[in-house]
Amino acid sequence: MAQIKITQIKSCIDYPERQKQTLIALGLKRMNRSVVKEGTPQVLGMVAKVQHLVKVENI
């Protein structure tokens, strides 16, 4: 699987609790923080649910 870099670009304030928990599960707790994850179907599904809050780059 390819690796992807996920960066939180928008605050999760005023968004549903489920989206906040998805960001935490991805390892993102603050704005402008990045994590590198494997591009598994599970991770890509989580990213799709919060795509308005994150930026995704292929590595």
mmJSON file of the N, C-alpha and C atoms, coordinates in Angstrom:
{"data_MODEL":{"atom_site":{
"group_PDB":["ATOM","ATOM","ATOM","ATOM","ATOM","ATOM","ATOM","ATOM","ATOM","ATOM","ATOM","ATOM","ATOM","ATOM","ATOM","ATOM","ATOM","ATOM","ATOM","ATOM","ATOM","ATOM","ATOM","ATOM","ATOM","ATOM","ATOM","ATOM","ATOM","ATOM","ATOM","ATOM","ATOM","ATOM","ATOM","ATOM","ATOM","ATOM","ATOM","ATOM","ATOM","ATOM","ATOM","ATOM","ATOM","ATOM","ATOM","ATOM","ATOM","ATOM","ATOM","ATOM","ATOM","ATOM","ATOM","ATOM","ATOM","ATOM","ATOM","ATOM","ATOM","ATOM","ATOM","ATOM","ATOM","ATOM","ATOM","ATOM","ATOM","ATOM","ATOM","ATOM","ATOM","ATOM","ATOM","ATOM","ATOM","ATOM","ATOM","ATOM","ATOM","ATOM","ATOM","ATOM","ATOM","ATOM","ATOM","ATOM","ATOM","ATOM","ATOM","ATOM","ATOM","ATOM","ATOM","ATOM","ATOM","ATOM","ATOM","ATOM","ATOM","ATOM","ATOM","ATOM","ATOM","ATOM","ATOM","ATOM","ATOM","ATOM","ATOM","ATOM","ATOM","ATOM","ATOM","ATOM","ATOM","ATOM","ATOM","ATOM","ATOM","ATOM","ATOM","ATOM","ATOM","ATOM","ATOM","ATOM","ATOM","ATOM","ATOM","ATOM","ATOM","ATOM","ATOM","ATOM","ATOM","ATOM","ATOM","ATOM","ATOM","ATOM","ATOM","ATOM","ATOM","ATOM","ATOM","ATOM","ATOM","ATOM","ATOM","ATOM","ATOM","ATOM","ATOM","ATOM","ATOM","ATOM","ATOM","ATOM","ATOM","ATOM","ATOM","ATOM","ATOM","ATOM","ATOM","ATOM","ATOM","ATOM","ATOM","ATOM","ATOM","ATOM","ATOM","ATOM","ATOM"],
"id":[1,2,3,4,5,6,7,8,9,10,11,12,13,14,15,16,17,18,19,20,21,22,23,24,25,26,27,28,29,30,31,32,33,34,35,36,37,38,39,40,41,42,43,44,45,46,47,48,49,50,51,52,53,54,55,56,57,58,59,60,61,62,63,64,65,66,67,68,69,70,71,72,73,74,75,76,77,78,79,80,81,82,83,84,85,86,87,88,89,90,91,92,93,94,95,96,97,98,99,100,101,102,103,104,105,106,107,108,109,110,111,112,113,114,115,116,117,118,119,120,121,122,123,124,125,126,127,128,129,130,131,132,133,134,135,136,137,138,139,140,141,142,143,144,145,146,147,148,149,150,151,152,153,154,155,156,157,158,159,160,161,162,163,164,165,166,167,168,169,170,171,172,173,174,175,176,177],
"type_symbol":["N","C","C","N","C","C","N","C","C","N","C","C","N","C","C","N","C","C","N","C","C","N","C","C","N","C","C","N","C","C","N","C","C","N","C","C","N","C","C","N","C","C","N","C","C","N","C","C","N","C","C","N","C","C","N","C","C","N","C","C","N","C","C","N","C","C","N","C","C","N","C","C","N","C","C","N","C","C","N","C","C","N","C","C","N","C","C","N","C","C","N","C","C","N","C","C","N","C","C","N","C","C","N","C","C","N","C","C","N","C","C","N","C","C","N","C","C","N","C","C","N","C","C","N","C","C","N","C","C","N","C","C","N","C","C","N","C","C","N","C","C","N","C","C","N","C","C","N","C","C","N","C","C","N","C","C","N","C","C","N","C","C","N","C","C","N","C","C","N","C","C","N","C","C","N","C","C"],
"label_atom_id":["N","CA","C","N","CA","C","N","CA","C","N","CA","C","N","CA","C","N","CA","C","N","CA","C","N","CA","C","N","CA","C","N","CA","C","N","CA","C","N","CA","C","N","CA","C","N","CA","C","N","CA","C","N","CA","C","N","CA","C","N","CA","C","N","CA","C","N","CA","C","N","CA","C","N","CA","C","N","CA","C","N","CA","C","N","CA","C","N","CA","C","N","CA","C","N","CA","C","N","CA","C","N","CA","C","N","CA","C","N","CA","C","N","CA","C","N","CA","C","N","CA","C","N","CA","C","N","CA","C","N","CA","C","N","CA","C","N","CA","C","N","CA","C","N","CA","C","N","CA","C","N","CA","C","N","CA","C","N","CA","C","N","CA","C","N","CA","C","N","CA","C","N","CA","C","N","CA","C","N","CA","C","N","CA","C","N","CA","C","N","CA","C","N","CA","C","N","CA","C","N","CA","C","N","CA","C"],
"label_alt_id":[null,null,null,null,null,null,null,null,null,null,null,null,null,null,null,null,null,null,null,null,null,null,null,null,null,null,null,null,null,null,null,null,null,null,null,null,null,null,null,null,null,null,null,null,null,null,null,null,null,null,null,null,null,null,null,null,null,null,null,null,null,null,null,null,null,null,null,null,null,null,null,null,null,null,null,null,null,null,null,null,null,null,null,null,null,null,null,null,null,null,null,null,null,null,null,null,null,null,null,null,null,null,null,null,null,null,null,null,null,null,null,null,null,null,null,null,null,null,null,null,null,null,null,null,null,null,null,null,null,null,null,null,null,null,null,null,null,null,null,null,null,null,null,null,null,null,null,null,null,null,null,null,null,null,null,null,null,null,null,null,null,null,null,null,null,null,null,null,null,null,null,null,null,null,null,null,null],
"label_comp_id":["MET","MET","MET","ALA","ALA","ALA","GLN","GLN","GLN","ILE","ILE","ILE","LYS","LYS","LYS","ILE","ILE","ILE","THR","THR","THR","GLN","GLN","GLN","ILE","ILE","ILE","LYS","LYS","LYS","SER","SER","SER","CYS","CYS","CYS","ILE","ILE","ILE","ASP","ASP","ASP","TYR","TYR","TYR","PRO","PRO","PRO","GLU","GLU","GLU","ARG","ARG","ARG","GLN","GLN","GLN","LYS","LYS","LYS","GLN","GLN","GLN","THR","THR","THR","LEU","LEU","LEU","ILE","ILE","ILE","ALA","ALA","ALA","LEU","LEU","LEU","GLY","GLY","GLY","LEU","LEU","LEU","LYS","LYS","LYS","ARG","ARG","ARG","MET","MET","MET","ASN","ASN","ASN","ARG","ARG","ARG","SER","SER","SER","VAL","VAL","VAL","VAL","VAL","VAL","LYS","LYS","LYS","GLU","GLU","GLU","GLY","GLY","GLY","THR","THR","THR","PRO","PRO","PRO","GLN","GLN","GLN","VAL","VAL","VAL","LEU","LEU","LEU","GLY","GLY","GLY","MET","MET","MET","VAL","VAL","VAL","ALA","ALA","ALA","LYS","LYS","LYS","VAL","VAL","VAL","GLN","GLN","GLN","HIS","HIS","HIS","LEU","LEU","LEU","VAL","VAL","VAL","LYS","LYS","LYS","VAL","VAL","VAL","GLU","GLU","GLU","ASN","ASN","ASN","ILE","ILE","ILE"],
"label_asym_id":["A","A","A","A","A","A","A","A","A","A","A","A","A","A","A","A","A","A","A","A","A","A","A","A","A","A","A","A","A","A","A","A","A","A","A","A","A","A","A","A","A","A","A","A","A","A","A","A","A","A","A","A","A","A","A","A","A","A","A","A","A","A","A","A","A","A","A","A","A","A","A","A","A","A","A","A","A","A","A","A","A","A","A","A","A","A","A","A","A","A","A","A","A","A","A","A","A","A","A","A","A","A","A","A","A","A","A","A","A","A","A","A","A","A","A","A","A","A","A","A","A","A","A","A","A","A","A","A","A","A","A","A","A","A","A","A","A","A","A","A","A","A","A","A","A","A","A","A","A","A","A","A","A","A","A","A","A","A","A","A","A","A","A","A","A","A","A","A","A","A","A","A","A","A","A","A","A"],
"label_entity_id":["1","1","1","1","1","1","1","1","1","1","1","1","1","1","1","1","1","1","1","1","1","1","1","1","1","1","1","1","1","1","1","1","1","1","1","1","1","1","1","1","1","1","1","1","1","1","1","1","1","1","1","1","1","1","1","1","1","1","1","1","1","1","1","1","1","1","1","1","1","1","1","1","1","1","1","1","1","1","1","1","1","1","1","1","1","1","1","1","1","1","1","1","1","1","1","1","1","1","1","1","1","1","1","1","1","1","1","1","1","1","1","1","1","1","1","1","1","1","1","1","1","1","1","1","1","1","1","1","1","1","1","1","1","1","1","1","1","1","1","1","1","1","1","1","1","1","1","1","1","1","1","1","1","1","1","1","1","1","1","1","1","1","1","1","1","1","1","1","1","1","1","1","1","1","1","1","1"],
"label_seq_id":[1,1,1,2,2,2,3,3,3,4,4,4,5,5,5,6,6,6,7,7,7,8,8,8,9,9,9,10,10,10,11,11,11,12,12,12,13,13,13,14,14,14,15,15,15,16,16,16,17,17,17,18,18,18,19,19,19,20,20,20,21,21,21,22,22,22,23,23,23,24,24,24,25,25,25,26,26,26,27,27,27,28,28,28,29,29,29,30,30,30,31,31,31,32,32,32,33,33,33,34,34,34,35,35,35,36,36,36,37,37,37,38,38,38,39,39,39,40,40,40,41,41,41,42,42,42,43,43,43,44,44,44,45,45,45,46,46,46,47,47,47,48,48,48,49,49,49,50,50,50,51,51,51,52,52,52,53,53,53,54,54,54,55,55,55,56,56,56,57,57,57,58,58,58,59,59,59],
"pdbx_PDB_ins_code":[null,null,null,null,null,null,null,null,null,null,null,null,null,null,null,null,null,null,null,null,null,null,null,null,null,null,null,null,null,null,null,null,null,null,null,null,null,null,null,null,null,null,null,null,null,null,null,null,null,null,null,null,null,null,null,null,null,null,null,null,null,null,null,null,null,null,null,null,null,null,null,null,null,null,null,null,null,null,null,null,null,null,null,null,null,null,null,null,null,null,null,null,null,null,null,null,null,null,null,null,null,null,null,null,null,null,null,null,null,null,null,null,null,null,null,null,null,null,null,null,null,null,null,null,null,null,null,null,null,null,null,null,null,null,null,null,null,null,null,null,null,null,null,null,null,null,null,null,null,null,null,null,null,null,null,null,null,null,null,null,null,null,null,null,null,null,null,null,null,null,null,null,null,null,null,null,null],
"Cartn_x":[0.826,0.0,0.871,0.396,1.097,0.861,1.788,1.622,1.044,0.239,-0.347,-0.026,0.123,0.352,-0.949,-1.462,-2.735,-2.435,-2.875,-2.648,-3.993,-4.192,-5.422,-5.297,-6.207,-6.128,-7.252,-8.218,-9.352,-9.708,-10.18,-10.544,-11.806,-11.897,-13.079,-14.144,-13.944,-14.949,-16.227,-17.357,-18.682,-18.976,-18.229,-18.522,-19.001,-19.712,-20.251,-19.154,-19.518,-18.584,-17.966,-18.729,-18.222,-17.041,-17.097,-15.986,-14.776,-15.003,-13.904,-13.201,-13.976,-13.409,-12.654,-13.121,-12.431,-11.062,-10.976,-9.681,-8.733,-9.239,-8.401,-7.93,-8.809,-8.443,-7.365,-7.369,-6.326,-5.018,-5.059,-3.852,-3.685,-4.762,-4.707,-5.424,-4.692,-5.277,-5.244,-4.4,-4.303,-4.208,-4.518,-4.416,-2.959,-2.765,-1.451,-0.527,-1.064,-0.283,-0.473,0.567,0.521,0.85,0.289,0.609,0.778,1.605,1.799,1.176,0.279,-0.443,-0.377,-0.581,-0.741,-2.087,-2.165,-3.407,-4.334,-4.701,-5.617,-7.052,-7.941,-9.344,-9.953,-9.547,-10.094,-9.673,-8.399,-7.894,-8.49,-8.581,-9.152,-10.625,-11.349,-12.743,-12.857,-11.941,-11.945,-11.625,-10.673,-10.303,-11.478,-12.209,-13.36,-14.423,-14.572,-15.581,-15.209,-13.911,-13.476,-12.668,-12.987,-12.217,-12.268,-13.286,-13.404,-12.502,-11.91,-11.052,-9.57,-9.261,-7.884,-7.423,-6.104,-5.48,-4.693,-4.786,-4.148,-3.134,-1.932,-0.877,-0.339,-0.061,0.59,2.083,2.675,4.128,4.774],
"Cartn_y":[-1.186,0.0,1.251,2.269,3.546,4.296,5.134,5.941,7.296,7.846,9.16,10.044,11.326,12.314,13.079,13.075,13.728,14.914,16.104,17.324,17.955,18.293,18.967,20.444,20.948,22.334,23.201,22.587,23.334,22.812,23.692,23.318,22.463,21.591,20.725,21.318,22.547,23.214,23.41,23.199,23.309,22.207,21.11,19.952,18.83,17.86,16.781,16.017,15.477,14.731,13.555,12.954,11.806,12.215,13.399,13.87,14.21,14.744,15.021,13.73,12.688,11.404,10.763,10.997,10.468,11.119,12.428,13.106,12.561,12.334,11.789,10.387,9.581,8.227,8.244,9.282,9.42,9.923,10.407,10.905,12.401,13.107,14.56,15.21,16.019,16.665,18.181,18.721,20.181,20.542,21.789,22.266,22.294,22.122,22.147,21.036,19.985,18.81,17.766,16.985,15.976,14.605,13.59,12.204,11.463,10.438,9.589,8.241,7.811,6.545,5.731,4.423,3.555,3.839,3.763,4.052,2.86,2.326,1.183,1.656,0.754,1.155,1.774,1.293,1.831,3.282,3.582,4.949,5.86,5.388,6.213,6.521,5.592,5.839,6.892,6.846,7.855,9.228,9.279,10.549,11.099,10.234,10.681,11.339,10.864,11.427,12.817,13.136,14.444,15.186,14.947,15.533,17.059,17.655,19.104,19.703,18.859,19.326,19.016,18.184,17.727,17.91,17.84,17.848,16.542,15.859,14.559,14.647,14.119,14.076,12.659,12.212,10.912,11.075,10.068,10.101,9.047],
"Cartn_z":[0.0,0.0,0.0,-0.653,-0.68,0.623,0.975,2.173,1.794,2.701,2.489,3.688,3.417,4.472,4.655,5.88,6.19,7.094,6.688,7.448,7.78,9.049,9.453,9.109,8.272,7.821,8.375,9.058,9.565,10.947,11.806,13.17,13.178,14.162,14.271,15.187,15.64,16.463,15.637,16.25,15.629,14.613,14.664,13.83,14.738,14.193,15.022,15.773,16.915,17.76,17.006,16.135,15.374,14.486,13.89,13.06,13.922,15.108,16.033,16.414,16.697,17.076,15.903,14.687,13.511,13.369,13.595,13.546,14.601,15.8,16.869,16.507,15.911,15.504,14.421,13.6,12.58,13.18,14.409,15.066,14.956,14.602,14.447,15.623,16.366,17.538,17.448,16.574,16.431,14.957,14.672,13.301,12.858,11.558,10.903,11.371,11.968,12.327,11.233,10.984,9.943,10.501,9.871,10.178,8.858,8.879,7.704,8.018,7.153,7.343,6.058,6.21,5.05,4.408,3.107,2.391,2.339,3.497,3.552,3.334,2.97,2.785,4.04,5.219,6.46,6.65,6.425,6.593,5.534,4.304,3.238,3.499,4.107,4.471,5.555,6.532,7.59,7.018,6.105,5.474,4.675,4.014,3.217,4.091,5.329,6.23,6.742,6.747,7.24,6.173,4.908,3.815,3.799,4.397,4.457,5.539,6.388,7.475,7.246,6.258,6.076,4.631,4.476,3.155,3.058,1.918,1.741,0.607,0.855,-0.164,-0.25,-1.47,-1.651,-1.432,-0.803,-0.581,-1.46],
"occupancy":[1.0,1.0,1.0,1.0,1.0,1.0,1.0,1.0,1.0,1.0,1.0,1.0,1.0,1.0,1.0,1.0,1.0,1.0,1.0,1.0,1.0,1.0,1.0,1.0,1.0,1.0,1.0,1.0,1.0,1.0,1.0,1.0,1.0,1.0,1.0,1.0,1.0,1.0,1.0,1.0,1.0,1.0,1.0,1.0,1.0,1.0,1.0,1.0,1.0,1.0,1.0,1.0,1.0,1.0,1.0,1.0,1.0,1.0,1.0,1.0,1.0,1.0,1.0,1.0,1.0,1.0,1.0,1.0,1.0,1.0,1.0,1.0,1.0,1.0,1.0,1.0,1.0,1.0,1.0,1.0,1.0,1.0,1.0,1.0,1.0,1.0,1.0,1.0,1.0,1.0,1.0,1.0,1.0,1.0,1.0,1.0,1.0,1.0,1.0,1.0,1.0,1.0,1.0,1.0,1.0,1.0,1.0,1.0,1.0,1.0,1.0,1.0,1.0,1.0,1.0,1.0,1.0,1.0,1.0,1.0,1.0,1.0,1.0,1.0,1.0,1.0,1.0,1.0,1.0,1.0,1.0,1.0,1.0,1.0,1.0,1.0,1.0,1.0,1.0,1.0,1.0,1.0,1.0,1.0,1.0,1.0,1.0,1.0,1.0,1.0,1.0,1.0,1.0,1.0,1.0,1.0,1.0,1.0,1.0,1.0,1.0,1.0,1.0,1.0,1.0,1.0,1.0,1.0,1.0,1.0,1.0,1.0,1.0,1.0,1.0,1.0,1.0],
"B_iso_or_equiv":[0.0,0.0,0.0,0.0,0.0,0.0,0.0,0.0,0.0,0.0,0.0,0.0,0.0,0.0,0.0,0.0,0.0,0.0,0.0,0.0,0.0,0.0,0.0,0.0,0.0,0.0,0.0,0.0,0.0,0.0,0.0,0.0,0.0,0.0,0.0,0.0,0.0,0.0,0.0,0.0,0.0,0.0,0.0,0.0,0.0,0.0,0.0,0.0,0.0,0.0,0.0,0.0,0.0,0.0,0.0,0.0,0.0,0.0,0.0,0.0,0.0,0.0,0.0,0.0,0.0,0.0,0.0,0.0,0.0,0.0,0.0,0.0,0.0,0.0,0.0,0.0,0.0,0.0,0.0,0.0,0.0,0.0,0.0,0.0,0.0,0.0,0.0,0.0,0.0,0.0,0.0,0.0,0.0,0.0,0.0,0.0,0.0,0.0,0.0,0.0,0.0,0.0,0.0,0.0,0.0,0.0,0.0,0.0,0.0,0.0,0.0,0.0,0.0,0.0,0.0,0.0,0.0,0.0,0.0,0.0,0.0,0.0,0.0,0.0,0.0,0.0,0.0,0.0,0.0,0.0,0.0,0.0,0.0,0.0,0.0,0.0,0.0,0.0,0.0,0.0,0.0,0.0,0.0,0.0,0.0,0.0,0.0,0.0,0.0,0.0,0.0,0.0,0.0,0.0,0.0,0.0,0.0,0.0,0.0,0.0,0.0,0.0,0.0,0.0,0.0,0.0,0.0,0.0,0.0,0.0,0.0,0.0,0.0,0.0,0.0,0.0,0.0],
"pdbx_formal_charge":[null,null,null,null,null,null,null,null,null,null,null,null,null,null,null,null,null,null,null,null,null,null,null,null,null,null,null,null,null,null,null,null,null,null,null,null,null,null,null,null,null,null,null,null,null,null,null,null,null,null,null,null,null,null,null,null,null,null,null,null,null,null,null,null,null,null,null,null,null,null,null,null,null,null,null,null,null,null,null,null,null,null,null,null,null,null,null,null,null,null,null,null,null,null,null,null,null,null,null,null,null,null,null,null,null,null,null,null,null,null,null,null,null,null,null,null,null,null,null,null,null,null,null,null,null,null,null,null,null,null,null,null,null,null,null,null,null,null,null,null,null,null,null,null,null,null,null,null,null,null,null,null,null,null,null,null,null,null,null,null,null,null,null,null,null,null,null,null,null,null,null,null,null,null,null,null,null],
"auth_seq_id":[1,1,1,2,2,2,3,3,3,4,4,4,5,5,5,6,6,6,7,7,7,8,8,8,9,9,9,10,10,10,11,11,11,12,12,12,13,13,13,14,14,14,15,15,15,16,16,16,17,17,17,18,18,18,19,19,19,20,20,20,21,21,21,22,22,22,23,23,23,24,24,24,25,25,25,26,26,26,27,27,27,28,28,28,29,29,29,30,30,30,31,31,31,32,32,32,33,33,33,34,34,34,35,35,35,36,36,36,37,37,37,38,38,38,39,39,39,40,40,40,41,41,41,42,42,42,43,43,43,44,44,44,45,45,45,46,46,46,47,47,47,48,48,48,49,49,49,50,50,50,51,51,51,52,52,52,53,53,53,54,54,54,55,55,55,56,56,56,57,57,57,58,58,58,59,59,59],
"auth_comp_id":["MET","MET","MET","ALA","ALA","ALA","GLN","GLN","GLN","ILE","ILE","ILE","LYS","LYS","LYS","ILE","ILE","ILE","THR","THR","THR","GLN","GLN","GLN","ILE","ILE","ILE","LYS","LYS","LYS","SER","SER","SER","CYS","CYS","CYS","ILE","ILE","ILE","ASP","ASP","ASP","TYR","TYR","TYR","PRO","PRO","PRO","GLU","GLU","GLU","ARG","ARG","ARG","GLN","GLN","GLN","LYS","LYS","LYS","GLN","GLN","GLN","THR","THR","THR","LEU","LEU","LEU","ILE","ILE","ILE","ALA","ALA","ALA","LEU","LEU","LEU","GLY","GLY","GLY","LEU","LEU","LEU","LYS","LYS","LYS","ARG","ARG","ARG","MET","MET","MET","ASN","ASN","ASN","ARG","ARG","ARG","SER","SER","SER","VAL","VAL","VAL","VAL","VAL","VAL","LYS","LYS","LYS","GLU","GLU","GLU","GLY","GLY","GLY","THR","THR","THR","PRO","PRO","PRO","GLN","GLN","GLN","VAL","VAL","VAL","LEU","LEU","LEU","GLY","GLY","GLY","MET","MET","MET","VAL","VAL","VAL","ALA","ALA","ALA","LYS","LYS","LYS","VAL","VAL","VAL","GLN","GLN","GLN","HIS","HIS","HIS","LEU","LEU","LEU","VAL","VAL","VAL","LYS","LYS","LYS","VAL","VAL","VAL","GLU","GLU","GLU","ASN","ASN","ASN","ILE","ILE","ILE"],
"auth_asym_id":["A","A","A","A","A","A","A","A","A","A","A","A","A","A","A","A","A","A","A","A","A","A","A","A","A","A","A","A","A","A","A","A","A","A","A","A","A","A","A","A","A","A","A","A","A","A","A","A","A","A","A","A","A","A","A","A","A","A","A","A","A","A","A","A","A","A","A","A","A","A","A","A","A","A","A","A","A","A","A","A","A","A","A","A","A","A","A","A","A","A","A","A","A","A","A","A","A","A","A","A","A","A","A","A","A","A","A","A","A","A","A","A","A","A","A","A","A","A","A","A","A","A","A","A","A","A","A","A","A","A","A","A","A","A","A","A","A","A","A","A","A","A","A","A","A","A","A","A","A","A","A","A","A","A","A","A","A","A","A","A","A","A","A","A","A","A","A","A","A","A","A","A","A","A","A","A","A"],
"auth_atom_id":["N","CA","C","N","CA","C","N","CA","C","N","CA","C","N","CA","C","N","CA","C","N","CA","C","N","CA","C","N","CA","C","N","CA","C","N","CA","C","N","CA","C","N","CA","C","N","CA","C","N","CA","C","N","CA","C","N","CA","C","N","CA","C","N","CA","C","N","CA","C","N","CA","C","N","CA","C","N","CA","C","N","CA","C","N","CA","C","N","CA","C","N","CA","C","N","CA","C","N","CA","C","N","CA","C","N","CA","C","N","CA","C","N","CA","C","N","CA","C","N","CA","C","N","CA","C","N","CA","C","N","CA","C","N","CA","C","N","CA","C","N","CA","C","N","CA","C","N","CA","C","N","CA","C","N","CA","C","N","CA","C","N","CA","C","N","CA","C","N","CA","C","N","CA","C","N","CA","C","N","CA","C","N","CA","C","N","CA","C","N","CA","C","N","CA","C","N","CA","C","N","CA","C","N","CA","C"],
"pdbx_PDB_model_num":[1,1,1,1,1,1,1,1,1,1,1,1,1,1,1,1,1,1,1,1,1,1,1,1,1,1,1,1,1,1,1,1,1,1,1,1,1,1,1,1,1,1,1,1,1,1,1,1,1,1,1,1,1,1,1,1,1,1,1,1,1,1,1,1,1,1,1,1,1,1,1,1,1,1,1,1,1,1,1,1,1,1,1,1,1,1,1,1,1,1,1,1,1,1,1,1,1,1,1,1,1,1,1,1,1,1,1,1,1,1,1,1,1,1,1,1,1,1,1,1,1,1,1,1,1,1,1,1,1,1,1,1,1,1,1,1,1,1,1,1,1,1,1,1,1,1,1,1,1,1,1,1,1,1,1,1,1,1,1,1,1,1,1,1,1,1,1,1,1,1,1,1,1,1,1,1,1]
}}}
